[in-house]
Amino acid sequence: MSRYRYLTSLGDLSHVQQLPAERRRRLESVARRYQFRSNEYYQSLIDWNDPADPIRRIVMPHESELQDWGPLDASGESAFVRAPGLEHKYRHTAILLVNDVCGALCRFCFRKRLFMAGNDEVSRDITPAIDYLAAHVEIDNVLITGGDPLLLSTSRLRTILDRLLAIPHLRMLRIGSKMAAFNPYRILDDPELLEMLAAASQPERRLYFMAHFNHPRELTAPAKEAIRRLQAAGLIVLNQTPLLHGVNDHPDTLSRLCRTLAALGVTPYYLFQCRPTAGNANFAVPIEQGFQTFAAAQSRGSGLVRRLRYVMSHHSGKIEILGLDAARVYMRYHRAARPADEGRMLVFPRNPKAYWLDDYTAFDTDQAPRIAVHAGRPGR
């Protein structure tokens, strides 16, 4: 499936001089809690002479992950499970978890629970999920994700797509994958995969590929070629990324990422507020600081770049962060778990220490928090 070897132990990096044995041993305690996985291609993108290298931050364990910071299921996904591996939160959209393996494991992953012992959220048998989807005609699109669907065999992915395409009211299918960034040779070295995807992407029923490029340096020549081949196969490629401290939280970096993607014909889709998932403290950016970064990045590009939305995937819905003034922050439910909340505006007094919606709802203007959700800045 790939010309590059997968790495599942920090011992696989014994040849990296900038990561001596003592340092690797210290990181083993982190990897025992939150699994380490990478591959030779993605590791080759790291500048090991730079301790703050953004690619290194994305994939390499760090002691800060052991800091107490949020639950494993920060968005309460478990409340919306309707069949094994299937979540139905928004009326028209369902999520199908088909895999619990990725090409590498992002250290900020909000579903890191899938890669931990005892996880049973991903089901190999999708029949109950297919039955649910067939019975719910209001659902017109499905996001196939996990884990990474492209880590499945091409034949297995074909079976899943065929079963979904057999449901007539499913007008749009999306594949959420970071493989174009993690290891583009999964796409480049498998012509059967591209042929299968081309057959699945029909003129009036297009297949969407939701890429996950977090930093411009992931857009290598092989990654760009993988994007071109997906587009040539008839897929519509979009990109989404969380806003990550030390990775893309500078306006120049975020702007360069979006402008490069737009030039490749890839729509900048969502910029997510980093979820307060266990282990993610070192990636967190306060919401108001994040909005200022987002706004400054957008000011550096055309309307094609400004299609990006800054959103927060809260338990109650997908909330778009719209703006700030001297006293308030403005948000809106872009998608809502409760139909009554659709489009609802949310206005809060400014709180520069807020990392999540709950940090606003726990405050009364300048008073101390009633519930200290994430009121303090996480340690770095």
Protein Blocks (a to p, Z undefined) as FASTA:
>chain_A
ZZbdcdfbfklmmmpmklcfklmmmmmmmmmmmccdddfklmmmpcfklmklmklmmmmc
cfklmpgedjfblnommmmccbghiacfbfkbccddfbfcdfbdcfkbcklmmmpghiak
bcfblklmmmmmmmmmkbmbdcddedjfklpcfklmmmmmmmmmmpmklmbdcdddfklm
mommlmmmmmklmmmmmmmmcfklccddddddfbfklmcfklmmmmmmmmmnopacdddd
dddehilmcfklmmmmmmmmmmnopacfbdcdddfbehilmmpccfklmmmmmmmmmmmp
cfklmmpccddddfkbccddfbdcfkbccdddfbdfblklgopacdddddfkbcbfklmm
mpghjbccfbdfklpccdZZ
